[in-house]
Amino acid sequence: MRMRLGLGRYRVGPMWLWKALLVFVAIAFAGQLLGVIFNKSLQQDRSRSLFSSDGQGPSLGSCRPHSHVMFLKTHKTASSTVLNMLYRYGEERDLCFALPLGYQFGYPLPFNAHRVKGYRGPHVAAFSIMGNHMRFNKPEVEKVMPVDTFYFSIMRDPVALAESSYAYYKAVAPAFKKAKGLGDFADNPRKYYDPRLRNNHYARNLLWFDFGLDHNANFSTTLARRGEAAVRRAFKLILVSEHFDQSMVLLRHALCWPLDAIVSFSLNARQQKPSGGSSWVGKAAAAQPPALALTDDQRLKLREWNALDWHLYQAFNRSFWNEVDRFGRTRMDQEVALLRTRRDVLARACLRDGGRPVEASRIRDKTIRPFQSGLVKILGYELQPGLDNATHQSCLRMIRPEIQYKDLLDARQFPRAAPQAAQAQAPAIPAGGDYVRKDPSSQLRTGELGVGEGGGVGGGTGEDRSRLSRSNNNNNNQTLLRDGGGKGKIK
């Protein structure tokens, strides 16, 4: 009997241990499962909070967001960063873009409405956002964009613009190609500049040219003021690239957009390598490679050579600070600080290397490598690993280069015409002209003008080339900017 009881106790003991072990395993598994669910929920909450509540910014009152926007994308003025904002805003809200047939609106020809993909006549399609490079021609733009469209653009000091233009278009602008360096060009620009040669518009009064005005006209105060007045009639806001953050605050309030819509990372930053090692700098950096080095006297000469641009820049720089005064200097300082803090938060969350740009060759994802052109390397960004899908997509929008972003929007807006565009790598792009796809038949397909070696125009029709020649050599008869229903000419 004792032995049976002993055996009974011996058998009962292990059964309780197994039950306890099973309970323990079940609790541990449940804990792990809850942890995974909690972590996923936490990541989703962080993603939502990262790009939602914290990104709204200070209240804008009862204003209504502008969804009809036209941005004149001027050259070498931080305009690619601005265009990225427009692309992001429109994509997130499923707005319709007025996109070019290729990558620019027939530049350097004056804009024509038929350069817009899907355009079938005034008011047929409801386009919301337009922002790719063009030579401005408001009567034609008005055929495409709604009557309540908000027009804005951006300007830059002509000396800094010349530095960037020389670095980027050295190989295709004959005036720059012949000069030993920008200083050499500045000392005697007429020695190198021939207004009859294609792509030389990059070498003189480039802002004036982009605004649709005659960049080769002899300077006079009367002419300069008439051009300034035409720009004021056409645009509700002119940003200043040297004061980019203040510009973004004014733009945000003018458009009634949330804070995150105007937070950005600098795109197309340039790499420069001083003697002490390598570094990266933005577009307005003071340190320059030898080919771009200038003396104070040469800077003055460049302002004289670009006198029409210098007049525009001074006039709209004054207007800009008048706008800041109306906004309130203290209020502006507070919102700029908030904008910069927000940018830092998103950079830490989104970007590798503390948000520092890197060489394109080091970017693992080839589809987001920026296009390279000119004397200096154009840098890009890499995303942090391990981002949840929603955060990854939001961060990716902020660093996606202009060319690839346009392809993606084109593919979504015209899925039958470009089913593979969103997956394509950056196309081949001649530095001095419009973007050209790698497909050799693309120029005939898109109707865009490309620029080959030596600045020669390739592709397009004979009519296109004839129009380009007339545009470069005789702008005095060009219809420029329109105020209301009337047309004005600047001679």
TORNUGU-940776 format. One line per field, with one value per residue: x, z, y of N, C-alpha, C in turn; residue number from 0. Coordinates in steps of 0.1 Angstrom, whole numbers. Layout:
<atoms>
nx <- (X,...)
nz <- (Z,...)
ny <- (Y,...)
cax <- (X,...)
caz <- (Z,...)
cay <- (Y,...)
cx <- (X,...)
cz <- (Z,...)
cy <- (Y,...)
resi <- (NUM,...)
</atoms>
This chain:
<atoms>
nx <- (8,19,39,24,11,34,43,22,24,48,42,23,37,55,34,22,44,47,23,27,49,38,20,37,51,30,24,47,48,25,32,53,39,21,40,51,28,24,48,45,22,32,52,35,20,41,48,24,24,47,44,20,2,23,33,16,19,18,-14,-33,-55,-87,-83,-84,-68,-47,-51,-46,-18,9,43,70,98,128,163,189,184,176,153,146,142,120,102,100,85,60,54,52,31,10,9,3,-23,-36,-37,-40,-14,1,20,52,57,82,107,109,92,95,117,146,126,99,71,45,11,5,26,21,14,-14,-30,-58,-69,-82,-95,-104,-92,-87,-62,-40,-15,15,49,74,105,104,103,89,55,29,2,-1,2,-21,-40,-39,-39,-62,-84,-81,-55,-25,3,38,74,110,140,176,207,225,253,259,242,254,278,269,256,277,292,275,267,289,300,282,273,285,299,308,322,345,359,386,380,354,362,378,360,343,360,361,335,323,342,339,312,285,256,242,246,234,223,238,223,224,245,241,220,201,179,161,157,144,120,108,117,136,168,191,189,200,209,187,173,146,138,144,127,102,103,104,79,62,68,58,31,24,30,22,39,73,100,132,162,185,174,160,145,129,115,100,83,67,56,41,21,9,-2,-17,-9,0,26,45,43,60,84,117,145,176,179,199,224,258,290,322,357,380,415,421,406,376,343,309,288,262,241,246,271,302,329,347,356,388,381,358,364,363,373,366,363,357,332,317,319,304,279,274,274,252,231,203,192,203,190,163,167,175,152,131,141,140,111,105,115,99,75,81,83,56,45,57,86,94,75,82,108,102,87,105,124,108,104,130,136,117,126,151,142,128,150,167,150,145,169,202,235,233,218,234,242,252,276,264,272,274,249,228,203,196,176,171,193,208,209,239,260,282,309,311,302,268,250,231,207,205,181,172,177,152,128,92,66,49,63,86,77,69,92,108,96,105,132,134,147,142,138,132,110,92,88,75,51,41,37,16,-4,-7,-11,-13,4,29,38,61,75,78,95,118,153,172,170,191,205,212,232,227,202,169,156,163,151,166,159,164,145,130,129,116,92,84,86,104,132,166,200,230,265,287,266,247,215,194,170,134,114,119,106,106,133,137,120,134,158,148,138,161,175,159,141,126,102,86,58,53,45,13,-12,-41,-65,-50,-21,14,44,79,105)
nz <- (0,9,-10,-34,-29,-28,-54,-67,-58,-70,-97,-99,-94,-117,-136,-126,-129,-157,-164,-152,-166,-192,-188,-182,-207,-223,-212,-217,-245,-251,-241,-258,-282,-276,-273,-298,-312,-298,-303,-331,-332,-318,-336,-357,-345,-340,-366,-375,-357,-364,-390,-389,-365,-353,-375,-384,-376,-364,-360,-388,-389,-403,-430,-464,-479,-508,-538,-564,-580,-595,-601,-611,-621,-617,-628,-610,-583,-559,-567,-573,-548,-540,-559,-553,-529,-539,-556,-536,-520,-539,-547,-523,-520,-542,-564,-597,-620,-641,-664,-682,-717,-720,-698,-693,-701,-731,-729,-741,-754,-755,-733,-743,-744,-755,-748,-725,-711,-720,-724,-739,-748,-736,-703,-705,-691,-656,-642,-614,-603,-614,-623,-635,-653,-674,-700,-691,-701,-698,-710,-723,-702,-688,-703,-695,-666,-638,-632,-606,-598,-579,-583,-581,-576,-575,-566,-569,-558,-585,-587,-571,-585,-610,-604,-598,-622,-640,-630,-635,-662,-677,-697,-719,-724,-747,-741,-715,-718,-733,-715,-691,-664,-641,-631,-651,-672,-660,-661,-687,-702,-727,-745,-746,-750,-772,-784,-803,-802,-793,-760,-747,-732,-706,-696,-692,-675,-666,-649,-659,-684,-679,-668,-691,-705,-724,-724,-735,-739,-738,-707,-691,-668,-671,-687,-669,-648,-660,-666,-640,-631,-647,-638,-612,-617,-626,-607,-574,-552,-546,-538,-520,-524,-508,-483,-475,-455,-443,-465,-469,-448,-453,-477,-468,-453,-472,-489,-472,-461,-443,-419,-424,-452,-462,-451,-458,-473,-485,-519,-546,-536,-537,-540,-527,-527,-507,-499,-475,-473,-479,-484,-480,-495,-496,-521,-519,-508,-495,-500,-528,-557,-576,-603,-599,-583,-572,-573,-553,-571,-595,-588,-587,-614,-625,-616,-630,-656,-655,-652,-654,-641,-616,-609,-607,-586,-564,-562,-556,-534,-515,-515,-504,-478,-469,-469,-448,-427,-425,-418,-393,-374,-350,-349,-373,-367,-347,-361,-380,-364,-355,-379,-386,-364,-368,-393,-385,-368,-386,-403,-386,-382,-408,-423,-432,-418,-402,-416,-435,-469,-495,-518,-551,-561,-538,-529,-523,-533,-565,-579,-567,-571,-577,-607,-625,-634,-649,-632,-606,-581,-577,-548,-529,-509,-484,-470,-436,-424,-417,-414,-409,-433,-439,-429,-443,-469,-467,-460,-482,-503,-497,-504,-530,-562,-586,-614,-613,-597,-613,-633,-618,-611,-636,-645,-629,-635,-662,-669,-690,-710,-698,-684,-672,-661,-635,-623,-637,-640,-636,-665,-694,-694,-710,-700,-707,-718,-724,-706,-717,-726,-724,-744,-778,-796,-782,-783,-806,-799,-776,-783,-772,-769,-772,-761,-776,-779,-775,-774,-794,-807,-807,-820,-819,-841,-874,-873,-846,-842,-857,-843,-819,-827,-835,-811,-795,-808,-814,-794,-790,-801,-788,-771,-737,-707,-692,-680,-665,-690,-710,-731,-728,-739,-737,-747)
ny <- (-12,13,14,17,41,57,54,66,92,98,97,118,142,150,156,179,196,197,209,234,242,244,265,286,288,295,320,334,333,347,372,379,381,401,421,424,433,456,470,473,489,511,520,527,547,565,571,582,604,616,627,641,654,670,682,702,728,763,777,787,802,810,806,792,765,769,753,756,763,780,778,796,781,791,792,777,786,774,763,737,725,738,729,702,704,711,689,669,679,679,652,638,647,639,656,672,674,699,687,686,675,663,668,695,725,728,745,763,778,802,796,774,765,740,724,711,680,662,684,698,721,753,751,725,704,701,714,715,721,736,736,730,737,765,791,820,828,843,846,822,804,809,797,772,770,774,804,813,808,808,826,823,828,826,843,851,864,878,873,850,834,834,820,795,788,789,767,746,747,749,732,735,761,783,807,804,781,788,804,806,805,815,840,849,851,871,893,902,899,903,895,868,863,857,867,854,827,795,786,805,821,813,827,853,876,857,853,873,864,839,849,856,879,902,894,903,930,964,979,1001,1025,1029,1007,986,992,988,961,951,959,944,918,921,924,899,880,869,865,868,848,847,833,834,839,816,801,821,828,804,805,828,818,796,808,824,804,790,764,734,731,709,708,727,721,710,692,703,701,691,699,710,694,702,703,714,722,710,687,668,681,692,716,740,756,784,787,801,793,783,763,766,774,788,809,843,878,908,929,915,905,928,935,913,919,943,933,916,934,939,917,922,945,935,917,934,950,932,920,941,943,918,920,940,926,908,926,934,910,906,909,896,875,862,853,835,816,807,795,774,760,752,736,716,706,695,674,658,652,636,615,605,603,590,593,615,633,645,653,629,616,607,582,567,562,537,530,531,544,568,584,616,635,641,669,692,711,703,678,667,662,637,620,594,571,563,530,504,518,521,513,535,557,555,560,587,600,593,608,633,633,625,628,654,646,618,620,634,615,595,608,613,587,579,597,593,564,546,557,558,532,521,542,550,532,535,544,575,595,601,633,663,689,715,718,706,678,645,614,580,564,566,575,592,620,627,616,630,656,674,696,688,691,689,680,708,725,725,723,694,672,678,699,714,738,743,747,770,788,789,801,826,834,837,857,879,893,915,917,900,887,893,896,895,917,913,914,926,929,933,947,946,966)
cax <- (0,28,46,14,10,46,43,12,30,59,36,16,47,58,23,21,55,44,13,33,58,30,14,48,54,19,25,59,44,15,40,60,29,17,51,51,17,26,58,40,13,41,58,25,17,52,47,13,27,59,40,6,-1,34,36,6,24,9,-27,-34,-69,-98,-80,-85,-56,-47,-48,-42,-6,19,56,80,110,140,175,200,179,170,139,143,137,106,93,98,74,48,52,48,18,0,8,-4,-37,-41,-41,-36,-3,4,34,57,58,94,110,108,82,101,128,144,115,88,61,33,2,5,37,15,9,-29,-37,-67,-76,-85,-106,-108,-87,-86,-48,-39,-1,25,61,86,112,98,105,75,47,16,-10,-2,0,-35,-48,-37,-42,-75,-83,-77,-42,-16,16,50,87,121,152,189,218,231,267,258,236,265,287,262,253,290,296,265,265,302,302,272,272,298,306,315,331,357,366,394,373,344,368,383,348,339,369,358,324,320,352,334,297,279,242,236,249,225,227,245,214,228,256,237,206,193,165,154,154,134,108,102,121,148,180,202,186,209,203,183,164,132,135,145,115,91,104,100,65,56,69,49,17,22,33,18,49,86,109,146,169,194,166,151,135,119,106,90,72,58,48,31,9,2,-9,-25,-5,5,41,53,43,71,97,124,159,182,182,210,236,271,302,334,369,391,428,421,398,364,332,298,282,249,243,251,283,312,341,345,368,395,374,347,369,361,377,355,361,350,318,311,317,293,266,272,271,238,225,189,190,206,178,152,170,174,138,123,147,133,97,105,116,86,65,85,79,41,43,62,99,94,67,90,119,96,82,117,129,100,106,143,135,110,135,160,134,126,163,171,141,145,182,214,247,229,211,244,242,263,278,254,277,273,235,225,191,200,165,171,205,206,216,252,263,291,322,310,292,255,248,218,205,201,172,175,171,142,116,80,63,43,73,96,72,69,106,112,91,113,145,133,152,132,136,125,97,83,85,65,38,37,32,3,-14,-9,-6,-11,14,42,36,73,83,81,106,130,163,173,173,202,201,222,232,223,189,159,159,161,151,176,153,168,133,121,128,105,79,79,87,113,145,177,212,241,278,289,254,238,201,190,156,124,112,126,99,111,147,135,114,145,167,141,137,174,181,150,131,119,88,80,48,59,37,0,-19,-55,-68,-42,-8,24,57,91,115)
caz <- (0,9,-23,-43,-26,-32,-69,-70,-56,-79,-110,-99,-93,-130,-143,-122,-135,-171,-165,-149,-177,-203,-184,-183,-221,-229,-208,-225,-259,-251,-238,-270,-292,-272,-275,-313,-315,-292,-311,-344,-329,-314,-348,-365,-338,-342,-380,-376,-350,-371,-402,-388,-356,-351,-387,-388,-373,-358,-366,-399,-388,-411,-445,-471,-487,-522,-545,-577,-578,-606,-597,-622,-616,-623,-628,-600,-573,-549,-572,-572,-535,-539,-567,-545,-520,-547,-559,-524,-516,-548,-547,-511,-520,-554,-573,-611,-623,-655,-666,-696,-725,-716,-684,-692,-710,-743,-726,-738,-761,-746,-730,-752,-737,-760,-742,-713,-714,-717,-727,-751,-749,-723,-693,-707,-680,-644,-637,-601,-600,-625,-617,-642,-660,-686,-702,-688,-711,-690,-717,-726,-689,-684,-710,-688,-652,-635,-630,-592,-596,-571,-590,-573,-581,-566,-572,-562,-562,-597,-586,-567,-596,-621,-599,-599,-636,-646,-626,-640,-676,-683,-709,-729,-728,-753,-734,-703,-723,-738,-705,-682,-652,-640,-630,-665,-679,-654,-664,-700,-707,-742,-752,-748,-751,-785,-782,-814,-799,-784,-746,-740,-722,-692,-692,-690,-671,-666,-643,-668,-695,-674,-667,-704,-709,-734,-715,-742,-740,-731,-695,-688,-656,-676,-691,-657,-640,-667,-664,-626,-630,-654,-629,-601,-621,-629,-595,-561,-542,-551,-527,-521,-520,-497,-471,-479,-445,-442,-477,-467,-438,-461,-487,-461,-449,-485,-495,-462,-461,-431,-417,-431,-466,-466,-446,-469,-473,-496,-530,-556,-529,-544,-532,-530,-520,-504,-498,-463,-473,-487,-476,-489,-492,-503,-534,-516,-500,-499,-505,-542,-563,-583,-615,-596,-574,-577,-564,-551,-583,-604,-584,-592,-629,-628,-613,-641,-668,-653,-645,-654,-630,-604,-606,-602,-573,-554,-561,-549,-520,-507,-513,-496,-464,-465,-465,-435,-417,-423,-411,-380,-373,-339,-353,-383,-360,-340,-371,-386,-354,-355,-391,-385,-355,-375,-403,-377,-363,-398,-408,-377,-384,-421,-431,-427,-416,-395,-426,-445,-483,-498,-533,-557,-562,-525,-526,-526,-542,-578,-584,-561,-573,-584,-620,-624,-645,-646,-626,-592,-579,-571,-538,-526,-495,-481,-459,-425,-425,-407,-413,-413,-447,-440,-427,-454,-481,-465,-461,-496,-510,-494,-510,-544,-571,-595,-626,-609,-591,-624,-639,-610,-612,-650,-647,-622,-641,-675,-667,-703,-717,-692,-674,-665,-658,-620,-620,-645,-635,-642,-679,-698,-695,-714,-690,-712,-724,-718,-703,-728,-722,-730,-757,-789,-803,-772,-786,-815,-792,-766,-789,-765,-775,-764,-765,-778,-776,-781,-772,-805,-804,-814,-818,-822,-856,-880,-868,-832,-842,-862,-832,-809,-833,-834,-797,-790,-816,-816,-783,-788,-806,-781,-761,-725,-695,-694,-668,-668,-703,-719,-734,-727,-745,-732,-758)
cay <- (0,24,15,22,56,63,55,76,106,99,100,131,153,154,161,193,203,199,219,247,246,249,278,295,290,303,334,340,335,358,384,382,385,415,430,427,441,469,477,478,500,522,525,533,559,574,575,592,617,623,634,646,665,678,688,712,741,773,779,797,808,804,806,780,761,771,740,759,770,780,782,797,775,798,783,778,794,765,760,722,722,743,720,690,706,711,675,662,684,674,637,634,651,634,667,670,683,702,682,688,663,657,672,709,730,734,755,777,785,807,785,772,756,726,716,704,667,661,696,697,734,760,747,712,696,709,713,722,726,737,740,726,748,771,805,824,834,842,843,807,797,812,788,759,771,781,818,817,803,816,826,828,824,828,850,849,874,874,868,837,826,832,810,782,786,785,754,736,748,752,724,737,775,787,818,798,770,794,811,797,804,825,853,853,856,884,904,907,890,905,887,854,862,860,865,845,812,788,783,816,828,809,835,868,880,844,855,882,855,830,856,859,892,903,894,910,944,973,984,1015,1025,1028,993,978,994,982,947,949,961,933,907,923,922,885,871,874,864,864,844,851,820,837,839,805,797,832,826,793,809,836,810,788,816,828,793,783,750,730,733,699,710,735,716,704,690,710,692,696,705,707,690,709,697,723,715,702,675,669,687,695,729,743,765,797,787,811,787,779,758,777,779,797,820,857,889,917,936,907,904,940,934,904,926,952,924,911,946,937,908,929,954,927,911,944,954,922,918,951,939,907,924,947,916,903,936,933,897,908,903,886,864,855,846,823,805,802,786,762,754,746,725,705,700,687,662,649,647,626,603,600,603,585,602,628,642,650,647,620,614,599,569,560,560,523,529,539,552,582,592,628,637,648,677,704,710,698,667,669,652,633,615,580,569,554,516,500,526,514,517,549,567,554,567,601,604,592,620,645,633,620,638,660,639,606,624,637,602,588,615,611,573,578,605,588,551,539,563,555,522,518,554,552,523,538,552,588,595,610,647,672,700,729,719,699,664,636,600,572,559,575,580,599,634,628,612,640,669,682,699,684,699,679,686,721,734,724,717,682,669,689,701,726,749,745,753,784,796,791,811,839,838,841,868,890,892,927,916,888,890,889,893,901,922,912,910,933,924,943,944,953,967)
cx <- (9,35,37,13,22,47,33,17,41,53,29,26,50,46,21,32,53,33,18,42,49,24,25,51,43,20,36,55,34,22,47,51,24,28,52,40,19,37,53,30,21,47,47,21,28,52,36,17,38,54,25,5,11,38,26,11,14,-4,-27,-48,-79,-95,-82,-73,-57,-43,-45,-30,3,32,65,94,122,152,184,196,173,156,136,138,123,97,91,86,61,44,46,33,7,-2,0,-19,-43,-45,-35,-25,-3,18,38,57,71,97,109,98,88,112,140,134,105,77,49,24,2,17,33,9,-6,-37,-45,-74,-80,-97,-111,-104,-84,-72,-47,-25,8,38,74,92,104,104,91,68,33,4,-12,-4,-14,-44,-49,-43,-55,-73,-78,-63,-33,-2,27,62,97,133,164,198,225,245,267,252,246,274,281,260,266,294,288,265,278,304,293,270,285,305,313,325,345,366,374,388,363,350,373,371,343,347,366,347,322,330,347,320,293,264,235,237,239,231,235,236,217,239,253,223,197,180,156,149,142,120,102,106,133,161,192,200,196,202,199,174,150,129,135,132,103,91,100,85,57,56,59,35,14,23,29,29,62,95,123,154,179,187,155,140,125,109,96,79,62,49,38,19,2,-7,-18,-22,0,21,49,53,55,84,104,139,165,185,192,221,248,282,314,345,380,403,428,413,385,353,321,293,270,252,248,263,294,325,338,358,375,388,363,351,367,367,365,352,354,336,311,309,306,280,263,268,257,230,210,185,192,195,167,155,169,159,130,128,141,118,96,106,105,75,68,81,64,38,46,75,100,87,75,101,114,92,94,123,122,102,119,143,128,118,145,154,133,139,168,163,143,159,193,224,242,222,221,242,254,265,268,259,276,259,232,213,194,188,164,184,203,214,228,254,273,303,322,300,280,253,233,217,202,191,177,169,161,130,103,75,58,54,83,90,72,83,112,108,100,127,145,137,141,128,128,111,87,79,74,51,32,30,18,-8,-17,-4,-5,1,28,41,49,81,87,93,119,140,163,177,186,198,212,221,226,209,179,163,155,161,162,171,156,156,125,119,116,91,74,79,96,125,156,189,224,254,280,277,245,225,199,176,147,123,119,119,103,124,146,130,125,154,160,140,150,179,172,139,123,105,80,69,53,49,24,-6,-33,-57,-59,-28,2,37,68,101,129)
cz <- (0,-4,-33,-42,-31,-47,-74,-69,-66,-93,-110,-100,-107,-138,-139,-128,-150,-172,-162,-160,-189,-200,-186,-198,-227,-225,-216,-239,-261,-249,-251,-281,-289,-275,-290,-317,-310,-299,-324,-342,-325,-327,-356,-358,-340,-356,-381,-369,-357,-382,-401,-378,-354,-363,-392,-386,-367,-366,-377,-399,-397,-426,-451,-479,-502,-528,-560,-576,-591,-600,-609,-616,-623,-620,-616,-588,-561,-554,-572,-559,-534,-548,-560,-535,-528,-552,-547,-520,-526,-548,-535,-511,-534,-564,-587,-614,-638,-658,-680,-703,-722,-701,-682,-703,-723,-741,-735,-746,-751,-745,-740,-745,-742,-756,-730,-718,-711,-720,-740,-753,-736,-716,-696,-696,-668,-638,-624,-599,-612,-620,-624,-649,-672,-688,-701,-699,-706,-698,-721,-713,-685,-691,-703,-674,-649,-631,-616,-588,-588,-578,-581,-580,-571,-573,-563,-567,-575,-597,-582,-578,-607,-617,-601,-614,-643,-643,-633,-655,-684,-696,-721,-733,-734,-746,-722,-708,-727,-726,-696,-669,-651,-638,-643,-673,-674,-659,-678,-707,-722,-751,-755,-752,-765,-783,-792,-811,-789,-770,-739,-731,-708,-687,-690,-686,-672,-660,-653,-679,-691,-672,-680,-710,-718,-726,-722,-744,-733,-719,-696,-676,-660,-679,-678,-649,-647,-666,-650,-625,-636,-645,-617,-605,-622,-617,-582,-550,-549,-538,-530,-516,-509,-483,-473,-468,-443,-454,-476,-458,-445,-471,-480,-458,-461,-490,-485,-461,-447,-431,-425,-446,-471,-459,-457,-465,-485,-507,-539,-549,-537,-535,-537,-522,-518,-501,-485,-462,-480,-477,-486,-485,-500,-515,-531,-508,-505,-505,-519,-547,-572,-595,-612,-587,-580,-567,-562,-564,-594,-601,-589,-607,-633,-626,-625,-654,-667,-646,-645,-643,-617,-600,-601,-588,-562,-551,-553,-536,-511,-505,-503,-481,-459,-461,-451,-424,-414,-416,-396,-378,-362,-343,-363,-376,-353,-350,-378,-377,-354,-368,-391,-375,-361,-385,-396,-373,-375,-403,-399,-379,-397,-427,-424,-425,-411,-405,-436,-458,-486,-514,-539,-558,-549,-521,-532,-536,-554,-583,-578,-562,-581,-597,-618,-636,-641,-639,-612,-591,-572,-561,-536,-512,-495,-469,-448,-427,-414,-405,-416,-426,-448,-439,-438,-466,-479,-466,-475,-505,-509,-500,-525,-553,-581,-607,-623,-604,-603,-631,-631,-611,-626,-651,-640,-629,-655,-676,-680,-711,-712,-681,-666,-660,-644,-616,-627,-637,-642,-656,-682,-700,-699,-705,-695,-717,-717,-715,-714,-723,-730,-743,-768,-796,-794,-776,-796,-808,-783,-772,-782,-772,-766,-769,-765,-775,-782,-780,-784,-802,-813,-811,-821,-837,-861,-875,-854,-833,-847,-851,-822,-814,-832,-820,-791,-796,-817,-806,-782,-792,-799,-771,-748,-714,-697,-680,-671,-682,-714,-720,-733,-733,-739,-743,-753)
cy <- (12,26,20,37,63,65,65,90,108,103,114,143,158,160,176,202,206,210,233,252,251,262,289,299,298,317,341,343,347,372,389,387,399,425,434,436,455,477,482,490,513,528,532,547,569,579,586,605,624,631,639,657,675,686,699,726,750,774,790,804,802,804,792,777,764,757,743,768,769,786,783,793,781,789,787,787,787,761,745,718,726,733,707,692,705,697,668,666,678,660,633,637,647,645,664,680,686,699,684,674,656,660,687,713,736,744,752,785,791,796,786,762,742,718,709,691,666,673,695,710,740,754,733,703,706,707,721,728,725,742,737,738,752,785,811,831,833,840,829,799,798,803,774,759,778,796,822,811,813,815,831,822,827,834,848,860,869,869,854,828,824,821,796,778,782,771,743,736,751,745,728,751,780,798,813,788,776,800,801,795,815,839,858,858,869,896,910,898,891,898,873,852,866,857,856,830,807,785,794,824,824,819,849,869,868,846,863,873,845,836,860,872,891,905,901,925,953,979,999,1014,1023,1014,984,979,988,967,943,949,949,921,909,921,907,876,878,874,860,861,848,839,822,837,828,802,808,831,815,797,818,828,801,796,821,817,786,768,747,731,722,701,718,732,708,701,696,700,699,703,701,703,698,703,707,715,706,690,677,674,689,709,731,752,778,798,797,805,781,773,768,783,788,809,833,867,898,925,928,905,917,940,924,911,936,944,919,923,945,928,914,939,946,922,922,948,944,917,928,947,927,911,933,937,910,913,935,920,898,901,893,874,856,847,834,812,799,792,773,754,746,734,713,698,691,674,653,644,635,613,597,596,596,596,616,638,648,644,639,620,605,584,561,557,546,522,538,547,565,589,604,628,645,657,688,700,703,687,672,658,649,627,600,579,560,540,514,509,518,520,531,559,567,561,582,607,604,603,632,645,628,631,642,652,626,609,627,625,595,595,613,597,572,585,600,573,543,544,559,545,519,530,555,543,526,546,565,587,603,624,656,684,712,729,711,684,655,622,592,566,569,581,589,613,636,625,623,654,679,685,694,692,689,686,699,730,733,718,705,679,680,690,713,739,753,752,768,793,799,802,825,844,844,854,880,889,904,926,905,894,885,886,901,905,922,907,916,927,935,938,952,954,969)
resi <- (0,1,2,3,4,5,6,7,8,9,10,11,12,13,14,15,16,17,18,19,20,21,22,23,24,25,26,27,28,29,30,31,32,33,34,35,36,37,38,39,40,41,42,43,44,45,46,47,48,49,50,51,52,53,54,55,56,57,58,59,60,61,62,63,64,65,66,67,68,69,70,71,72,73,74,75,76,77,78,79,80,81,82,83,84,85,86,87,88,89,90,91,92,93,94,95,96,97,98,99,100,101,102,103,104,105,106,107,108,109,110,111,112,113,114,115,116,117,118,119,120,121,122,123,124,125,126,127,128,129,130,131,132,133,134,135,136,137,138,139,140,141,142,143,144,145,146,147,148,149,150,151,152,153,154,155,156,157,158,159,160,161,162,163,164,165,166,167,168,169,170,171,172,173,174,175,176,177,178,179,180,181,182,183,184,185,186,187,188,189,190,191,192,193,194,195,196,197,198,199,200,201,202,203,204,205,206,207,208,209,210,211,212,213,214,215,216,217,218,219,220,221,222,223,224,225,226,227,228,229,230,231,232,233,234,235,236,237,238,239,240,241,242,243,244,245,246,247,248,249,250,251,252,253,254,255,256,257,258,259,260,261,262,263,264,265,266,267,268,269,270,271,272,273,274,275,276,277,278,279,280,281,282,283,284,285,286,287,288,289,290,291,292,293,294,295,296,297,298,299,300,301,302,303,304,305,306,307,308,309,310,311,312,313,314,315,316,317,318,319,320,321,322,323,324,325,326,327,328,329,330,331,332,333,334,335,336,337,338,339,340,341,342,343,344,345,346,347,348,349,350,351,352,353,354,355,356,357,358,359,360,361,362,363,364,365,366,367,368,369,370,371,372,373,374,375,376,377,378,379,380,381,382,383,384,385,386,387,388,389,390,391,392,393,394,395,396,397,398,399,400,401,402,403,404,405,406,407,408,409,410,411,412,413,414,415,416,417,418,419,420,421,422,423,424,425,426,427,428,429,430,431,432,433,434,435,436,437,438,439,440,441,442,443,444,445,446,447,448,449,450,451,452,453,454,455,456,457,458,459,460,461,462,463,464,465,466,467,468,469,470,471,472,473,474,475,476,477,478,479,480,481,482,483,484,485,486,487,488,489,490)
</atoms>
